[in-house]
Amino acid sequence: MNMRKIAIGLLAFALVAPSIASVSLKDKKEKKPKTEKKAKVDNKTKTSKASSSNSPRKVQTINDVEAAILGIEKIVSHTLVEVEPIVQQICESQQTKKSVCPRIYVGAANAFWLKSGVSDTTYALKYIDKAIELDPHYGPAYMLKGDIYKWADDTTVAVNYYKKAIEMAPNDFRTYRKYVNFIGSGLDKIADQAMKSNDEEAIAEVRKRRAEMETVYKKAKDANPTFPYELECARLYALYGLTTNETQKGMQFYDAAIQDSLDANDYVQRCSILYQFIINAKNGNEKLKYYNRMVEICDSGLVKFPTDYYILMNGLRFMNDAYTLVKRQNGEALADYKNKFSTKALEYGERLMATKDTLINNDDTYRYGIALMNRYKQQQGIDVLQELMTRPNIDDNTVSKAMNAICEAYRDLGEYEKAENAYEELIKTLDAKGSLQAGHYQNYALMLESQAEESFGQQMIDTYLKAAKVYERGAEKFPEYASRFYYFAMKICQNDVLDPEKTQDLAIGPAKKTYDILKSRDTYEGEDAAIMNSVCYCLLDYYYNKKKDYPAAKPYVYKLYQLFKGTQYEETYASILRRRYKMKI
């Protein structure tokens, strides 16, 4: 089949399509009852009736035009030679002596620009100008012309046409939004730069453009009070709020907006704004206030959008965070908050998983497992996290978090043997992946200490010693934490339960290792000072009181004096050391 035959075929489709729409409408047209009286109408009434949006003829005309535009798009998309005369014929077929149709010419212009594959702006502009010639007040024509000049990077001309579109169609909300999108082109990157680098020029540019966009929305509101000014401004400040005060303004706009007009993303944006408030909150009470507000927002959003992924995901995420904030706090009020946040997190998590949304990812599944554990459903949470870790696309960080959570869940269940095995597996797995951290050893040792406190007899002794050994393993693996880990091991070994007769001297080994790591320092502050003080007294008691080895004890006396040297307590402490250990200082 040659190109001419293809063109003829497409032309036939384009010209027949309106007829199909017309026949369909005629078939469906209801007959008036014969008993109905004919109303006398004057010319004004006839005109009003003809222009009514409910008129069958009006609907038919619109459908005819849209079908014709579809035909034009099909013709142009095949990039045939000399298709413009065909398009012209289709456009002219929609014009009558009694009515003109600029819509068909704008549709043709859009087809040449976007459907031709070559962005034919020459014909596009020709057809736009024809639309304006037919109706100088047709706003969409100016709007499309602005789009074309924007695409051509002729921003000055583009702005003029957008403004002209607003002038010609002040009640067309699309025009205002199109102009705002033009002003906001590339602003996301600038805002990101402003937030990350605190670039003053970028900050100024964001605020300048945001103010321009807000002004456009204000004009829309002035032209038509039904324009959702508050909602549109809320979205502006949610995207481009650079400070807490600016994001606060965004929240105020959201509160003032007609709530029924909010879409699902608006609820998500409100949660994001509240999260910024939480990050910058001065104290825990402020954080709790914002978390409570977040519950209200998520619940309101889910009434309208009960299965929306982003609302449910944010609810699960932030309620888990809220629970973490209060879970180690005491007090009846905070206990109520623990119950509230953990309950809501699990509710959001279960609803999210029930949707089976394709957006659900490993992080969501991890948070769901945590939500189960926080509601005392540890075994169900363990099952979820164990399944998660079998997935081929799981990353090392999620594996680490999941395994650690499983260890803690077994600890909470009192299944210490399983917890111990889980920690050993955790350390082995993460060490192989290169993501093992010192905190994993510390959590393991703390779990063993908890187990020891609930045990009796030899089992208690063995478990305490096992905890001390885990600390020593951590010290060997992470030298930067060695002084603290050896010190923790020393404190465990000083427990009277392990050596009631003080004959085994279990604490001396880790104490000497701690001392050897810290002894070369000239000054000690904070935790290191406290550790050195405790270690020196442990070793002094061993060498001075038990072994009577005074030369071996002397370095520890001098080190204790060094801890207070240069302070207001220097002389007092020196006097105490001289009397107690009978050494010259």
C-alpha positions in Angstrom: 0.0 0.0 0.0 1.4 3.4 -1.0 1.6 6.5 1.1 -1.3 8.1 -0.7 -3.7 5.2 0.0 -2.7 5.4 3.7 -3.4 9.1 3.7 -6.8 8.5 2.1 -7.6 5.8 4.6 -6.8 8.0 7.6 -8.7 10.9 6.1 -11.7 8.6 5.7 -11.4 7.7 9.4 -11.1 11.3 10.4 -14.1 12.4 8.4 -16.3 9.4 9.3 -15.6 9.5 13.0 -17.8 12.6 13.5 -20.7 10.9 11.7 -20.4 7.9 13.9 -20.7 10.1 17.0 -23.6 11.9 15.4 -25.5 8.7 14.6 -25.0 7.4 18.1 -26.4 10.5 19.6 -29.4 10.6 17.3 -30.2 7.0 18.1 -30.2 7.8 21.8 -32.3 11.0 21.5 -35.5 10.7 23.4 -38.8 11.6 21.7 -40.9 14.2 23.4 -44.4 13.2 24.6 -47.1 14.1 22.2 -49.1 15.7 25.0 -46.3 18.2 25.8 -47.2 21.7 24.9 -45.0 23.7 22.7 -43.6 26.7 24.5 -43.4 30.0 22.7 -39.9 31.3 22.9 -38.4 34.6 21.7 -35.1 34.8 20.0 -33.2 35.4 23.2 -34.6 32.1 24.7 -33.8 30.3 21.5 -30.2 31.5 21.7 -29.9 30.5 25.3 -31.3 27.1 24.6 -29.0 26.5 21.7 -26.0 27.4 23.8 -27.0 25.3 26.8 -24.4 22.8 27.9 -27.2 20.3 28.3 -28.3 20.6 24.7 -28.0 17.4 22.6 -26.7 19.4 19.7 -24.0 21.0 21.9 -22.8 17.6 23.1 -22.9 16.3 19.6 -20.7 19.2 18.3 -18.1 18.6 21.1 -17.9 14.9 20.3 -17.6 15.7 16.6 -14.7 18.1 17.2 -12.9 15.6 19.6 -13.3 12.8 17.1 -11.9 15.1 14.3 -8.9 16.0 16.4 -8.3 12.3 17.1 -8.3 11.8 13.3 -5.9 14.6 12.8 -3.5 13.2 15.4 -3.5 9.8 13.7 -2.8 11.4 10.3 0.0 13.6 11.6 1.6 10.8 13.7 2.2 8.8 10.5 4.4 11.7 9.3 3.0 11.5 5.8 4.1 13.8 3.0 1.7 16.8 2.4 -0.7 15.9 5.2 -1.3 19.6 6.0 -4.0 20.1 3.2 -5.8 17.1 4.7 -5.7 18.6 8.2 -6.9 21.9 6.8 -9.9 20.2 5.1 -10.8 18.5 8.4 -10.6 21.8 10.3 -12.7 23.6 7.8 -15.3 20.9 7.9 -16.0 21.9 11.5 -16.8 25.5 10.6 -20.3 26.7 9.7 -21.9 30.0 8.9 -23.6 30.0 12.3 -20.6 28.9 14.5 -16.9 28.8 14.4 -14.7 26.3 16.2 -11.2 27.5 17.4 -10.9 24.2 19.4 -10.3 22.2 16.2 -7.4 24.5 15.1 -5.8 24.3 18.6 -6.1 20.5 18.5 -4.5 20.5 15.0 -1.7 22.8 16.3 -1.0 20.5 19.2 -0.9 17.5 16.9 1.7 19.1 14.6 3.8 20.1 17.6 3.6 16.9 19.8 2.3 14.1 17.6 4.3 14.6 14.4 7.6 13.3 15.8 9.4 16.4 14.5 7.9 19.1 16.7 6.6 21.0 13.7 6.2 24.5 15.3 5.7 26.2 11.9 2.3 24.5 11.2 1.5 24.5 14.9 1.8 28.3 15.1 -0.1 28.7 11.8 -3.1 26.8 13.2 -3.0 28.6 16.6 -3.1 31.9 14.7 -6.1 30.7 12.8 -7.8 29.8 16.1 -7.1 33.3 17.4 -8.4 34.8 14.1 -11.7 32.9 14.5 -12.0 33.8 18.2 -9.5 36.4 19.6 -10.7 35.6 23.1 -10.0 31.9 23.0 -7.6 31.4 25.9 -6.3 27.9 25.1 -4.8 29.2 21.9 -2.6 31.7 23.7 -1.8 29.1 26.3 -0.5 26.6 23.7 1.4 29.4 22.0 3.1 30.1 25.4 4.0 26.4 25.7 5.6 26.4 22.3 7.7 29.5 23.0 8.6 28.1 26.4 9.8 24.9 24.7 11.8 27.1 22.3 13.4 28.8 25.4 11.9 32.2 24.4 10.7 32.9 27.9 9.8 36.5 27.4 7.4 35.8 24.6 6.1 32.7 26.5 5.3 34.9 29.5 3.4 37.4 27.4 1.2 34.7 25.9 0.5 33.1 29.3 -0.6 36.5 30.6 -2.7 37.0 27.4 -4.3 33.6 28.0 -5.2 34.7 31.6 -6.6 38.0 30.3 -8.8 36.3 27.7 -10.0 33.4 29.9 -9.8 34.7 33.6 -12.1 31.8 34.7 -10.1 29.1 33.2 -8.1 27.6 36.1 -5.9 25.6 33.8 -4.3 28.8 32.5 -3.2 29.9 35.9 -1.8 26.5 36.8 0.0 26.4 33.4 1.6 29.7 34.1 2.6 28.7 37.6 4.3 25.5 36.2 6.2 27.7 33.8 7.4 29.9 36.6 8.4 26.8 38.6 10.4 25.2 35.9 13.6 23.8 37.3 12.8 25.1 40.8 13.0 21.7 42.4 16.7 21.5 41.8 17.3 25.0 43.0 15.3 24.3 46.2 17.3 21.2 46.7 20.6 23.2 46.3 19.3 25.8 48.7 18.4 23.2 51.4 21.7 21.2 51.1 24.3 24.0 50.7 22.5 27.0 52.2 23.3 28.8 49.0 22.1 32.4 49.4 21.5 33.0 45.7 19.5 29.7 45.5 17.5 30.7 48.6 16.6 34.1 47.1 15.6 32.5 43.8 13.3 30.0 45.5 11.6 32.7 47.5 11.3 35.1 44.5 9.7 32.5 42.3 7.4 31.1 45.1 6.1 34.7 45.6 5.5 35.0 41.9 3.5 31.8 41.8 1.5 32.8 44.9 0.7 36.1 43.1 -0.7 34.2 40.1 -2.9 32.1 42.4 -4.1 35.3 44.1 -5.2 36.6 40.7 -7.1 33.4 40.0 -8.9 33.8 43.4 -9.7 37.4 42.6 -11.1 36.5 39.2 -13.1 33.5 40.5 -13.7 33.0 44.3 -14.1 29.3 43.7 -10.4 28.9 42.8 -8.7 26.8 45.5 -6.2 29.5 46.5 -5.4 28.1 50.0 -4.8 24.6 48.7 -2.6 25.6 45.8 -0.5 27.9 48.2 -0.3 25.1 50.7 1.3 22.9 48.0 3.7 25.6 47.1 5.0 25.9 50.7 5.1 22.2 51.2 7.4 21.9 48.2 9.4 25.1 48.6 9.3 26.0 52.3 12.9 26.5 53.3 12.5 27.3 57.0 10.3 26.1 59.8 8.3 29.3 59.6 7.7 28.8 55.9 6.6 25.2 56.3 4.4 26.4 59.2 2.7 28.7 56.7 2.1 25.8 54.4 0.4 23.9 57.2 -1.8 27.0 57.9 -2.8 27.1 54.2 -3.7 23.4 54.4 -5.8 23.9 57.5 -7.6 26.8 55.7 -8.2 24.9 52.5 -11.5 23.1 51.9 -10.8 19.7 53.2 -12.9 17.8 50.7 -10.6 19.2 47.9 -7.5 17.6 49.3 -6.1 14.7 47.3 -4.1 11.8 48.8 -0.7 13.5 48.2 -1.9 16.5 50.2 -2.2 14.3 53.3 1.2 12.9 52.7 2.7 16.4 52.3 1.1 17.4 55.6 2.8 14.5 57.3 6.1 15.6 55.8 5.7 19.1 57.1 4.9 17.7 60.6 8.0 15.6 60.4 10.1 18.7 59.8 8.6 20.2 62.9 9.5 17.0 64.8 13.1 17.2 63.7 13.3 20.8 64.9 11.2 20.3 68.1 12.9 21.6 71.3 11.7 18.8 73.5 9.9 15.5 73.7 6.5 17.1 74.5 6.6 19.1 71.3 7.4 15.9 69.3 4.5 14.1 70.9 2.1 16.9 70.0 3.2 16.7 66.3 3.0 12.9 66.3 -0.6 13.1 67.7 -1.5 15.6 64.9 0.0 13.2 62.4 -2.4 10.4 63.6 -5.3 12.8 62.9 -4.1 13.6 59.4 -3.5 10.0 58.4 -6.9 8.9 59.8 -8.6 11.7 57.9 -6.8 10.9 54.7 -7.7 7.2 55.0 -11.4 8.0 55.2 -11.2 9.4 51.7 -8.3 7.2 50.4 -8.5 3.9 52.4 -5.9 2.1 50.4 -3.5 4.8 49.4 0.0 3.5 49.6 1.7 6.7 50.6 -0.7 7.6 53.5 -0.4 4.1 54.9 3.3 3.9 54.5 3.9 7.3 56.2 1.5 6.3 59.0 3.4 3.1 59.6 6.8 4.7 59.4 6.1 7.7 61.7 4.0 5.8 64.3 7.0 3.4 64.7 9.2 6.4 65.2 6.7 7.8 67.7 6.7 4.5 69.6 10.5 4.5 69.7 10.5 8.0 71.2 8.5 6.9 74.2 9.1 3.2 74.7 11.9 3.6 77.2 10.1 6.4 79.2 8.3 5.9 82.4 5.0 7.4 83.6 1.3 6.5 83.0 0.8 9.2 80.3 3.7 7.9 78.3 2.5 4.4 78.7 -0.8 5.5 77.1 1.2 7.0 74.2 3.2 3.7 73.8 -0.1 1.9 73.5 -1.6 4.5 71.1 1.4 4.7 68.7 2.1 1.0 68.6 -1.6 0.3 68.0 -1.8 2.8 65.1 1.5 1.6 63.6 0.2 -2.0 63.5 -3.2 -0.8 62.1 -1.5 1.1 59.3 0.9 -1.8 58.6 -1.8 -4.4 58.4 -3.9 -2.3 56.1 -0.8 -1.5 53.9 0.1 -5.2 53.6 -3.5 -6.1 52.8 -3.5 -3.8 49.7 -0.7 -5.9 48.1 0.3 -2.7 46.4 3.2 -3.1 44.0 4.9 -0.1 45.7 5.3 -2.1 49.0 9.1 -2.5 49.4 11.6 -4.1 51.9 11.6 -1.1 54.2 7.8 -1.3 54.5 8.0 -5.0 55.3 10.7 -4.4 57.9 8.6 -1.6 59.5 5.6 -4.0 59.6 7.6 -6.6 61.4 8.7 -4.0 63.9 5.1 -2.9 64.4 4.1 -6.5 65.2 6.9 -6.8 67.8 6.0 -3.5 69.4 2.4 -4.8 69.9 3.8 -7.9 71.7 3.4 -10.1 68.6 7.1 -11.0 68.6 6.8 -14.4 66.9 4.7 -13.0 64.1 7.2 -10.2 63.7 10.1 -12.7 63.7 8.3 -14.7 60.9 7.9 -11.5 58.8 11.5 -10.5 59.2 12.9 -13.9 58.5 10.9 -14.1 55.3 12.2 -10.6 54.4 15.8 -11.7 54.8 15.3 -14.5 52.2 14.6 -12.0 49.5 17.3 -11.8 46.8 17.1 -7.9 46.7 17.6 -7.4 50.4 20.4 -4.9 51.2 23.0 -5.3 54.0 21.6 -2.5 56.2 18.1 -4.0 56.2 19.6 -7.4 57.0 21.4 -5.9 59.9 18.3 -4.2 61.3 16.1 -7.2 60.8 18.5 -9.7 62.4 19.1 -7.3 65.3 15.3 -6.9 65.8 14.9 -10.7 65.8 17.5 -11.0 68.5 15.7 -8.5 70.7 12.4 -10.2 70.0 13.7 -13.5 71.3 15.2 -11.7 74.3 11.8 -10.1 75.0 10.1 -13.6 74.7 12.6 -14.9 77.2 13.9 -17.4 74.7 17.5 -16.7 75.5 19.0 -19.7 73.7 17.4 -18.7 70.5 18.4 -15.1 71.1 22.1 -16.2 71.6 22.0 -18.2 68.4 20.5 -15.3 66.6 23.2 -12.9 67.8 25.9 -15.3 66.8 24.4 -15.6 63.4 24.0 -11.8 63.2 27.7 -11.2 64.0 28.8 -13.9 61.6 26.6 -12.7 58.7 27.4 -9.0 59.1 31.1 -9.6 59.6 31.1 -11.4 56.2 29.3 -8.5 54.6 31.6 -6.0 56.2 28.8 -4.2 58.0 29.4 -5.4 61.5 29.3 -2.7 64.1 30.5 -2.4 67.7 26.9 -1.9 68.9 26.1 -5.5 67.8 28.5 -6.9 70.4 27.2 -4.5 73.0 23.6 -5.5 72.4 24.6 -9.2 72.5 26.4 -8.7 75.8 23.5 -6.8 77.3 21.1 -9.5 76.3 23.3 -12.1 78.1 23.4 -9.9 81.2 19.6 -9.8 81.2 19.5 -13.6 80.9 22.0 -13.9 83.8 19.8 -11.7 86.0 16.9 -14.1 85.5 19.0 -17.2 86.1 20.3 -19.0 89.2 23.4 -20.8 90.5 26.0 -21.9 88.0 23.8 -20.9 85.0 23.9 -17.3 86.2 27.7 -17.4 86.7 28.3 -19.0 83.2 26.0 -16.5 81.5 27.7 -13.5 83.2 31.1 -14.8 82.1 29.8 -15.3 78.6 28.7 -11.7 78.5 32.1 -10.6 79.6 33.7 -12.7 76.9 31.4 -11.1 74.3 32.7 -7.7 75.4 36.3 -8.8 75.0 35.5 -10.1 71.5 34.1 -6.8 70.6 37.2 -5.0 72.0 39.4 -7.2 69.7 37.2 -6.6 66.7 36.9 -2.8 67.2 40.0 -1.4 68.8 38.5 2.1 68.9 36.0 0.9 71.4 38.4 -1.5 73.2 38.8 0.6 76.4 35.1 0.7 77.0 34.5 -2.9 76.1 37.3 -4.2 78.4 36.0 -1.9 81.1 32.4 -3.3 80.8 33.9 -6.8 81.0 35.8 -5.8 84.2 32.6 -4.5 85.8 30.8 -7.8 85.1 33.7 -9.8 86.6 33.6 -7.7 89.7 30.1 -9.0 90.5 30.2 -10.8 93.8 28.1 -13.6 92.4 31.0 -14.7 90.2 33.7 -14.7 92.9 32.3 -14.3 96.4 35.5 -15.3 98.0 37.6 -12.9 95.9 40.0 -15.7 95.0 39.7 -15.8 91.2 40.6 -12.2 90.4 38.5 -12.3 87.2 38.5 -8.6 86.7 42.2 -8.1 86.7 42.7 -9.2 83.1 40.2 -6.8 81.4 41.2 -4.1 83.9 44.9 -4.3 82.9 43.9 -4.2 79.2 41.8 -1.1 79.7 44.7 0.6 81.6 47.2 -0.2 79.0 45.1 1.4 76.3 44.5 4.6 78.3 47.7 5.0 80.3 49.7 7.1 77.8 47.3 10.0 77.8 48.2 13.3 79.5 44.7 14.3 80.4 41.4 12.5 80.9 37.9 13.9 80.5 34.3 12.7 80.8 33.8 8.9 80.4 37.5 8.2 80.0 38.3 9.8 83.3 35.6 7.8 85.1 36.9 4.6 83.4 40.5 5.2 84.4 39.5 6.1 88.0 37.6 2.8 88.3 40.3 0.7 86.7 43.1 2.2 88.9 41.3 1.4 92.1 40.6 -2.2 90.9 44.3 -2.7 90.1 45.4 -1.0 93.3 43.2 -3.2 95.4 44.8 -6.2 93.7 48.5 -5.2 93.9 48.5 -3.1 97.1 46.0 -4.9 99.3 46.1 -8.4 98.1 49.5 -9.0 96.6 51.3 -6.5 98.8 53.4 -5.6 95.7 53.9 -1.9 96.3 56.2 -1.2 93.4 53.6 -2.7 91.1 50.9 -0.6 92.7 52.8 2.7 92.4 51.9 3.5 88.7 48.2 3.4 89.6 48.6 5.8 92.5 50.4 8.3 90.3 47.7 7.9 87.6 44.9 8.6 90.1 46.8 11.8 91.1 47.1 12.7 87.4 43.3 12.6 87.1 43.0 15.5 89.6 46.2 17.3 88.8 45.5 20.9 87.8 42.0 21.0 89.4 40.9 22.6 92.6 40.9 19.1 94.2 44.6 18.4 93.4 46.1 19.0 96.9 43.1 17.4 98.7 43.3 14.3 96.6 47.1 14.1 96.8 46.9 14.2 100.6 44.4 11.3 100.5 46.5 9.2 98.3 49.6 9.8 100.4 47.9 8.8 103.6 46.1 5.8 102.1 49.0 4.3 100.1 52.0 5.8 102.0 53.7 7.0 98.9 55.4 10.2 98.1 53.5 12.2 95.5 
